[in-house]
Amino acid sequence: MSPSLKTLAGKNDAKPALVPKLRFLEFRGAEVWESGKVDDLVDTVTPPKKLPTALYASSGAFPIIDQSQSDICGWTDDIEALIQEPLPLIVFGDHTCILKLIAKPFAQGADGIKILKTGPKLGTPYLYQFLSYQPVTTEEYKRHYAILKEKIIYFPEFKSGEQQKIAECLSSVDELLAAQARKVDALKTHKKGLMQQLFPREGETQPRLRFPEFQNAGEWESKTLGAVCELYQPVTLSSSELSMTGEHFVYGANGVIGTHNEYNHEDSEIAVTCRGATCGEVTVTMPQSWITGNAMVVKPRSKNLRRDFIFQYFKNHGLKTVISGSAQPQITRTGFAPLVIFFPTFEEQERIAECLSSLDAVITAETQKLETLKAHKRGLMQQLFPSPEETADL
């Protein structure tokens, strides 16, 4: 049994009770935690009305909340649609298992959510953090509240203030996460806008924005992709040939799909996913990697065409026009080769690629910071809440 499980001697037998591994100083030695089912600890809130998607506005006085990934799915000025219960409230996506803590007046959008308010034993922010740590797992398109309401929640006494302290601690990390996520999104938006200026728009032969030294360089040259690049699909590997301990990355339909002890590409290459749900995704592979037949390799034939320029060109323009099939999307060599691309002199290609690659490096660094914060929060939760393995012993 876990060391964080303590045995309390009863009159008839020993009863295990739970405390977390980490408690704030003022709560060390405090009472052991209680437990209860969600169904006994919360009530569901019935909205005065549910707004259909046709009534979602792009602006308004009040946010509309539904079970989508977006924090806010639309806006409304309809004051009669506002939830009347005291805030904050928890919104649970009955189909998606999305969990949202709502602290401002809102209206319910469409259908498929449960709005939860806690009883006297449980603080709403605490419950939100606990359910974030031990979420309901999505099981295809079904209603999941039947599962959620049976979940056991472990909590300290509300009057002690320990719930509030835990929620405040984790909420402060959430604020850092949200700020970092906004920074990453802003950088991605900046890059998208920059690419739209640095590459010609459809029907044009030169970009709207050029570096000073190339402003009088004239129109870009156009060629079919097949004329300037070698296009081929390498030999694929069977699943039995993949491992997680090999020396070289294996790139397939979903980016890196495993490792192998051999490689079929010594240099970095442009790999375009050519089938499946991620069809059209573009990757620059690591040197000495294996690229499977689920990816199309695009290799410039001429030294006057930069690989990283082609990569950024694809990232800007997208490859939807060369994808065939709807049930099973795919890119074939015969469909890819006639694609017309525009490119400037080698020197201007180099300048564009270096600019966008440096921005990619910043985005990668900031994304890594975001992932580090997420890992930090997960680690805190593992200390501040009992683990599923510990609660299984009770």
C-alpha positions as CSV (number, residue, x, y, z in Angstrom):
1,M,0.0,0.0,0.0
2,S,1.2,3.5,-0.8
3,P,3.0,5.3,2.0
4,S,0.5,8.1,1.7
5,L,-2.3,5.8,2.9
6,K,-2.6,5.8,6.6
7,T,-4.4,3.1,8.7
8,L,-6.8,4.3,11.3
9,A,-7.7,1.8,13.9
10,G,-11.4,1.3,14.3
11,K,-13.3,-0.7,16.8
12,N,-13.8,-3.7,14.6
13,D,-11.1,-3.5,11.9
14,A,-8.6,-1.2,10.3
15,K,-9.9,1.4,7.8
16,P,-7.6,2.9,5.2
17,A,-7.8,6.7,4.8
18,L,-6.2,8.9,2.3
19,V,-4.1,12.0,2.5
20,P,-2.0,13.5,-0.4
21,K,1.8,13.2,-0.6
22,L,2.1,17.0,-0.4
23,R,0.2,19.3,1.9
24,F,0.6,23.0,2.5
25,L,2.4,23.6,5.8
26,E,-0.7,24.8,7.7
27,F,-2.5,21.5,6.8
28,R,0.1,19.0,7.7
29,G,-1.3,16.7,10.3
30,A,-4.8,17.9,9.6
31,E,-7.8,15.5,9.2
32,V,-7.7,12.8,6.6
33,W,-9.7,13.4,3.4
34,E,-13.3,12.5,2.8
35,S,-14.7,10.9,-0.4
36,G,-18.0,10.9,-2.2
37,K,-19.6,10.3,-5.6
38,V,-20.0,13.3,-8.0
39,D,-23.7,12.5,-8.1
40,D,-24.0,13.1,-4.3
41,L,-21.8,16.2,-4.3
42,V,-23.2,18.3,-7.2
43,D,-26.4,19.3,-8.8
44,T,-27.0,19.9,-12.5
45,V,-28.3,23.3,-13.7
46,T,-31.1,23.7,-16.2
47,P,-30.5,26.7,-18.5
48,P,-33.5,29.0,-19.1
49,K,-32.9,28.3,-22.8
50,K,-30.4,26.6,-25.2
51,L,-29.2,28.8,-28.1
52,P,-28.9,26.9,-31.4
53,T,-25.8,27.4,-33.5
54,A,-27.8,29.6,-35.9
55,L,-28.0,32.2,-33.2
56,Y,-24.3,32.3,-32.4
57,A,-23.1,35.8,-33.1
58,S,-19.5,36.9,-33.7
59,S,-19.8,39.6,-31.0
60,G,-22.1,40.4,-28.1
61,A,-22.4,41.1,-24.4
62,F,-22.3,37.5,-23.2
63,P,-20.3,34.4,-24.2
64,I,-22.0,31.2,-25.4
65,I,-20.5,28.0,-24.0
66,D,-20.8,24.6,-25.6
67,Q,-18.9,21.3,-25.6
68,S,-16.4,22.3,-28.3
69,Q,-12.7,22.7,-27.8
70,S,-13.0,26.5,-28.0
71,D,-13.4,28.3,-24.7
72,I,-16.1,30.5,-26.2
73,C,-18.1,29.3,-29.3
74,G,-20.1,32.5,-29.9
75,W,-21.7,35.6,-28.4
76,T,-25.2,36.8,-27.6
77,D,-27.1,39.8,-26.2
78,D,-30.0,37.7,-25.0
79,I,-30.0,38.4,-21.3
80,E,-32.9,35.9,-20.8
81,A,-30.5,33.0,-21.9
82,L,-28.0,33.6,-19.1
83,I,-27.5,30.9,-16.5
84,Q,-28.9,32.2,-13.2
85,E,-26.9,30.2,-10.7
86,P,-24.0,31.7,-8.7
87,L,-20.7,31.5,-10.4
88,P,-18.3,29.8,-10.9
89,L,-19.9,26.8,-12.5
90,I,-18.4,23.7,-14.3
91,V,-19.5,22.9,-17.9
92,F,-19.0,19.2,-18.9
93,G,-19.2,18.1,-22.5
94,D,-21.5,15.1,-22.4
95,H,-20.2,13.8,-25.7
96,T,-16.7,15.3,-25.8
97,C,-15.8,15.2,-22.0
98,I,-14.5,18.8,-22.4
99,L,-14.3,20.4,-19.0
100,K,-14.6,24.2,-18.5
101,L,-14.6,26.4,-15.4
102,I,-16.9,29.4,-16.1
103,A,-16.5,32.4,-13.8
104,K,-18.5,35.1,-15.9
105,P,-22.1,35.2,-16.9
106,F,-22.8,32.9,-19.9
107,A,-25.5,31.3,-22.0
108,Q,-25.6,27.6,-23.0
109,G,-25.1,26.8,-26.7
110,A,-26.9,24.1,-28.5
111,D,-27.1,20.8,-26.6
112,G,-24.8,18.2,-25.1
113,I,-23.4,19.8,-22.0
114,K,-24.1,19.4,-18.3
115,I,-23.7,22.5,-16.1
116,L,-22.6,21.5,-12.6
117,K,-22.9,23.4,-9.3
118,T,-21.3,22.0,-6.1
119,G,-22.9,21.4,-2.7
120,P,-21.7,22.6,0.7
121,K,-18.9,20.0,1.0
122,L,-17.1,20.9,-2.2
123,G,-15.7,24.1,-3.8
124,T,-16.3,24.4,-7.5
125,P,-12.7,25.4,-8.5
126,Y,-11.4,22.4,-6.4
127,L,-13.7,20.0,-8.2
128,Y,-12.7,21.4,-11.6
129,Q,-9.0,20.8,-10.8
130,F,-9.6,17.3,-9.4
131,L,-11.6,16.3,-12.5
132,S,-8.8,17.8,-14.7
133,Y,-6.4,15.5,-12.9
134,Q,-8.6,12.4,-13.1
135,P,-10.8,13.1,-16.3
136,V,-13.5,11.0,-17.8
137,T,-12.0,9.2,-20.9
138,T,-13.9,9.7,-24.1
139,E,-15.6,6.5,-25.4
140,E,-16.5,7.4,-29.0
141,Y,-19.7,9.5,-29.4
142,K,-21.7,8.6,-26.3
143,R,-23.1,10.4,-23.3
144,H,-20.5,10.4,-20.6
145,Y,-22.3,12.1,-17.7
146,A,-23.5,8.7,-16.6
147,I,-19.8,7.8,-16.0
148,L,-18.9,11.2,-14.5
149,K,-21.6,11.1,-11.8
150,E,-20.3,7.7,-10.5
151,K,-16.7,9.0,-10.2
152,I,-15.4,9.2,-6.6
153,I,-14.0,12.6,-5.5
154,Y,-11.5,12.8,-2.6
155,F,-11.3,16.1,-0.8
156,P,-10.4,17.8,2.5
157,E,-12.9,19.5,4.7
158,F,-14.2,22.6,2.9
159,K,-14.2,24.8,6.1
160,S,-10.5,24.1,6.7
161,G,-9.6,26.1,3.6
162,E,-7.3,23.4,2.1
163,Q,-9.5,22.9,-0.9
164,Q,-9.3,26.6,-1.6
165,K,-5.5,26.6,-1.2
166,I,-5.1,23.7,-3.6
167,A,-7.4,25.3,-6.2
168,E,-5.6,28.7,-5.9
169,C,-2.2,27.1,-6.4
170,L,-3.3,25.2,-9.5
171,S,-5.3,28.1,-10.9
172,S,-2.2,30.3,-10.8
173,V,-0.4,27.7,-12.9
174,D,-3.4,27.7,-15.3
175,E,-3.0,31.5,-15.7
176,L,0.6,31.0,-16.7
177,L,-0.4,28.2,-19.1
178,A,-3.0,30.4,-20.7
179,A,-0.6,33.3,-21.1
180,Q,2.0,31.0,-22.6
181,A,-0.5,29.5,-25.0
182,R,-1.6,32.9,-26.1
183,K,2.0,33.8,-26.8
184,V,2.5,30.7,-28.9
185,D,-0.8,31.4,-30.8
186,A,0.3,35.0,-31.4
187,L,3.6,33.8,-32.8
188,K,1.9,31.3,-35.1
189,T,-0.6,34.0,-36.3
190,H,2.4,36.4,-36.9
191,K,4.1,33.8,-39.0
192,K,1.0,33.0,-41.0
193,G,0.5,36.7,-41.8
194,L,4.2,37.1,-42.7
195,M,4.1,34.1,-45.1
196,Q,1.1,35.6,-46.8
197,Q,3.1,38.7,-47.5
198,L,6.4,37.0,-48.4
199,F,4.9,34.6,-51.0
200,P,2.8,35.6,-54.0
201,R,-0.9,35.3,-53.7
202,E,-3.0,33.3,-56.1
203,G,-2.9,34.8,-59.5
204,E,0.2,37.0,-58.7
205,T,3.8,36.5,-59.7
206,Q,5.6,38.4,-56.9
207,P,4.9,38.9,-53.2
208,R,3.5,42.0,-51.5
209,L,6.5,42.2,-49.1
210,R,10.1,41.9,-50.2
211,F,13.4,42.5,-48.3
212,P,15.0,45.8,-49.2
213,E,17.7,44.3,-51.3
214,F,15.2,42.5,-53.5
215,Q,12.5,45.1,-54.0
216,N,13.5,45.7,-57.7
217,A,14.3,42.1,-58.4
218,G,11.2,41.6,-60.6
219,E,8.8,38.7,-60.9
220,W,9.3,35.2,-59.6
221,E,10.0,32.3,-61.9
222,S,7.4,29.6,-62.3
223,K,7.9,25.9,-62.9
224,T,6.0,22.7,-62.3
225,L,7.1,20.8,-59.2
226,G,8.0,17.8,-61.3
227,A,10.4,19.9,-63.4
228,V,12.4,21.2,-60.5
229,C,12.1,18.5,-57.9
230,E,12.5,14.7,-57.7
231,L,9.3,13.1,-56.3
232,Y,9.2,9.5,-55.0
233,Q,7.9,7.3,-52.3
234,P,10.5,5.1,-50.5
235,V,10.0,1.5,-49.6
236,T,7.8,1.2,-46.5
237,L,8.5,-0.7,-43.3
238,S,6.2,-3.3,-41.7
239,S,5.0,-2.6,-38.2
240,S,7.1,-5.5,-37.0
241,E,10.2,-3.7,-38.2
242,L,9.5,-0.6,-36.1
243,S,10.8,-0.1,-32.5
244,M,11.2,2.6,-29.9
245,T,14.8,1.9,-29.2
246,G,16.4,2.2,-32.7
247,E,19.1,4.7,-33.7
248,H,17.2,6.4,-36.5
249,F,13.7,8.1,-36.6
250,V,11.1,6.6,-39.0
251,Y,8.8,9.1,-40.7
252,G,5.4,7.9,-42.0
253,A,1.8,9.1,-42.3
254,N,1.8,10.7,-38.8
255,G,5.3,12.3,-38.6
256,V,7.7,10.2,-36.5
257,I,6.1,6.8,-36.1
258,G,9.0,4.9,-34.5
259,T,12.7,4.1,-34.9
260,H,14.8,1.7,-36.9
261,N,18.4,0.6,-36.7
262,E,19.0,1.6,-40.3
263,Y,18.3,4.6,-42.4
264,N,17.4,5.2,-46.0
265,H,18.0,9.0,-46.2
266,E,21.4,10.4,-45.1
267,D,20.4,14.1,-45.4
268,S,17.3,16.0,-44.2
269,E,14.5,15.7,-46.7
270,I,11.0,17.2,-47.2
271,A,8.5,14.5,-46.5
272,V,4.8,15.0,-47.4
273,T,2.2,12.7,-45.9
274,C,0.6,11.1,-48.9
275,R,-2.4,9.2,-47.4
276,G,-4.7,9.2,-44.5
277,A,-6.2,11.8,-42.2
278,T,-2.9,13.8,-42.1
279,C,-2.5,13.8,-45.9
280,G,-0.7,16.9,-47.1
281,E,1.2,17.5,-43.9
282,V,4.8,18.7,-44.5
283,T,7.9,17.8,-42.4
284,V,11.6,18.3,-42.7
285,T,13.1,15.1,-41.5
286,M,16.2,14.7,-39.3
287,P,19.4,13.6,-41.0
288,Q,19.9,9.8,-41.1
289,S,16.3,8.9,-40.9
290,W,14.0,6.4,-42.6
291,I,11.1,7.7,-44.6
292,T,8.4,5.2,-45.3
293,G,6.2,4.8,-48.4
294,N,3.4,6.6,-46.6
295,A,5.3,9.9,-47.3
296,M,6.3,11.5,-50.6
297,V,9.9,12.7,-50.7
298,V,10.4,16.1,-52.4
299,K,14.0,16.7,-53.3
300,P,15.1,19.8,-55.3
301,R,17.0,18.8,-58.5
302,S,18.9,22.0,-58.8
303,K,21.3,23.7,-56.4
304,N,19.5,26.9,-57.3
305,L,16.4,25.8,-55.4
306,R,16.6,25.6,-51.6
307,R,15.0,22.8,-49.7
308,D,13.9,24.9,-46.8
309,F,12.4,27.5,-49.2
310,I,10.2,24.7,-50.7
311,F,9.2,23.6,-47.2
312,Q,8.1,27.1,-46.2
313,Y,6.4,27.5,-49.6
314,F,4.3,24.3,-49.0
315,K,3.5,25.4,-45.4
316,N,2.1,28.7,-46.7
317,H,0.2,27.5,-49.7
318,G,-1.0,24.1,-48.4
319,L,-1.4,21.1,-50.6
320,K,-5.2,20.6,-50.7
321,T,-5.3,21.0,-54.5
322,V,-3.1,17.9,-55.0
323,I,-5.1,15.7,-52.6
324,S,-7.4,13.2,-54.3
325,G,-10.1,11.1,-52.9
326,S,-12.5,11.8,-50.0
327,A,-13.0,8.5,-48.2
328,Q,-9.3,7.8,-48.5
329,P,-7.4,11.0,-49.2
330,Q,-4.0,10.5,-51.0
331,I,-1.3,12.3,-52.9
332,T,0.2,10.6,-55.9
333,R,3.3,11.5,-57.9
334,T,1.2,12.0,-61.1
335,G,-1.1,14.4,-59.2
336,F,1.8,16.2,-57.4
337,A,4.2,16.7,-60.3
338,P,2.0,19.2,-62.3
339,L,1.7,21.6,-59.3
340,V,3.0,25.0,-60.4
341,I,5.3,26.8,-57.9
342,F,6.8,30.2,-58.0
343,F,10.3,31.0,-56.7
344,P,12.8,34.0,-56.8
345,T,16.6,33.9,-57.0
346,F,18.5,31.6,-54.8
347,E,19.6,34.6,-52.6
348,E,16.0,35.8,-52.0
349,Q,14.9,32.2,-51.3
350,E,17.7,32.0,-48.7
351,R,16.6,35.3,-47.1
352,I,12.9,34.2,-46.9
353,A,13.8,30.7,-45.6
354,E,16.1,32.1,-42.9
355,C,13.5,34.6,-41.7
356,L,10.7,32.0,-41.4
357,S,13.0,29.3,-40.0
358,S,14.2,31.6,-37.3
359,L,10.6,32.3,-36.4
360,D,9.9,28.6,-36.4
361,A,12.8,28.2,-33.9
362,V,11.2,30.8,-31.6
363,I,7.8,29.1,-31.9
364,T,9.4,25.7,-31.0
365,A,11.1,27.2,-28.0
366,E,8.0,28.9,-26.7
367,T,6.0,25.7,-27.3
368,Q,8.5,23.7,-25.3
369,K,8.1,26.2,-22.5
370,L,4.3,25.6,-22.7
371,E,4.9,21.8,-22.5
372,T,7.2,22.3,-19.5
373,L,4.5,24.2,-17.7
374,K,2.0,21.5,-18.5
375,A,4.4,18.9,-17.1
376,H,4.9,21.1,-14.0
377,K,1.2,21.2,-13.4
378,R,0.8,17.4,-13.8
379,G,3.6,16.9,-11.3
380,L,1.9,19.3,-8.8
381,M,-1.4,17.4,-9.2
382,Q,0.3,14.1,-8.6
383,Q,1.5,15.5,-5.3
384,L,-1.6,17.5,-4.3
385,F,-4.2,14.8,-5.2
386,P,-4.2,11.1,-4.4
387,S,-3.3,9.1,-7.4
388,P,-5.7,6.7,-9.1
389,E,-3.5,3.8,-7.9
390,E,-3.8,4.9,-4.3
391,T,-7.6,5.4,-4.4
392,A,-8.0,1.9,-6.0
393,D,-6.7,0.5,-2.6
394,L,-9.6,2.1,-0.7
